Structures are given as C-alpha cells and as structure tokens.
Amino acid sequence: MPQNLTGEPVLATCIEGATDILVAVPSHGLRETLTLIKDSLGPNVRICWATKGFELSTGKLPHQVAEEVLGAERAMAVLSGPTFAKEVGMGLPTALTIAANDEDFANDLARGLSCQNFRAYTSTDMIGVEIGGAIKNVLAIAAGLSDGLGFGANTRIALITRGLVEMTRLGLALGAKRDTFMGLAGMGDLVLTCTDDLSRNRRMGLALAKGMTIEAAQEEIQQVVEGVLAAKAVREVARKLHVDMPICEEIYGILYAAVPPRDAVTSLMSRAITSE
C-alpha cells in the first residue's frame, strides 16, 4: 500500500468533507454500505462504485439500488472494465470505463483517476457497463470448467463468443446500448476474466472441474467469487424478461442443481441449429 494511505475504522469520519466517494464492495454489500453513508452525504456529494453484479434479493443493477437508497437526482457513476487489482497495483498499463448519469462527473473521474499507466474512458451507458460486469463472472466460471475438463481452445472461444451474445441480449432487453458490449466493460472484461488465472471466477470453474465443492473452492480461492451468486440472479432476470441465455442457464444448473458439467456441454451442443 502507498505510504500515505491509512485505514479509518469510523465510516462517518472516513467520508467527512468528501465531495466524491468511490465505493468498492461486493454486490451483496452495496445497499447496506450506501444506507450507512446516506445520512452523512451532502446534496452535492457524488457517488461512484466499482461493484459488479446484480443484487441477489431483488435482481436489480447497482445503479437501481443506488437510486432507491440515495435518490435518482444524485450524480452517480460506475467504474468497470478489464482490471486485475494486482496488475493495477504493480503499475502495469490498464484501461477501464466510467459510465455516469452526469457528464461532468464522468469527465472529472476520468481525469482524476488517469495517469501514465492508468487510462479511463467515459460513457453514458450505466446499464450496459453494469450488465457486462455482472455476466462476465458467470461466463468465466464456464470457461474455467471447460479448460479444467480439457475441452480445449475451440470450446473456450465458443463460450466467450456466444457468451458475449447472451450478455448483449440481456443488456438490450434492459435498455443498454449495443456498442457498449464491444468495449472495455463488455468484451474486454469478458475476455480477460475468461482467459487469465488471476480471475477468481475462472479459478472457481477450474476447481469445480477437479470435483471440488463450491465451498471448498471458495475456501481455496480466499476471495469473493461473484459469479456464483450472479448465476442465480442472472437466471432470474433472464427468465423474467424471456431472454434466452443457455450458457448461463447451464452454469446455474451446475452450481445449484447438481448438473454434471459434461452433461451441460452435451445439452449446449445438442441445441437446435439457429442462425448466428
């Protein structure tokens, strides 16, 4: 950690006098965190989060949770993209996306966070950026399972490519912009998470392929594996909107209905032939 960074145990003291606040908590802790700081926020304080995933209990995206807790009139932003914290900490060149409901806030954040080895791009598509961050974790579990079972590079790229289609389908159904999914927060984050072993979700898939339980794999990884919870939330949202997401559906079955991974592959490969 940098020498000038210190921990503050009292949340109210931590945010006192702040004009911009960055929240970095798992999706299941976002509502609670925002609720805790709500009464300490002035009307002009702006909020950004690095949270990825749907709220499990409601199926809502982070910006919807933030609007419910803090009000839709507040300046808000989401920070997402292909970023492993370890590599950012090492100062390796990295790029990401900041989507906001306020153009000035997006630009201020992008300028404030960017440096020689860290570059931020701005967007107005909060929905698309959040969808990309949520679904890529589920697909990374699929990629880890595939590689762990020895299915090879052909299978992996098929999962990534068709997974991107599923991500885009759900995003469009929720009001996102198609182009967002071809950018850093869509395809970029998806490819990174599916192909590198720094990804905790990919490592979950690899562990499951070895026959480990979710609990044992979680203990081994020692980090929150968002894709496990996201698989349930994504399935519920997709079914509610009647969006076809077969890969995500099979991952849900593996995680929550004891479907053997090889049976899931057979099910996907035997689907009716359709156009791309």
Order of alpha helices (4+ residues) and beta strands (2+ residues): alpha-beta-alpha-beta-alpha-beta-alpha-beta-alpha-beta-alpha-alpha-alpha-alpha-alpha-alpha-alpha-alpha
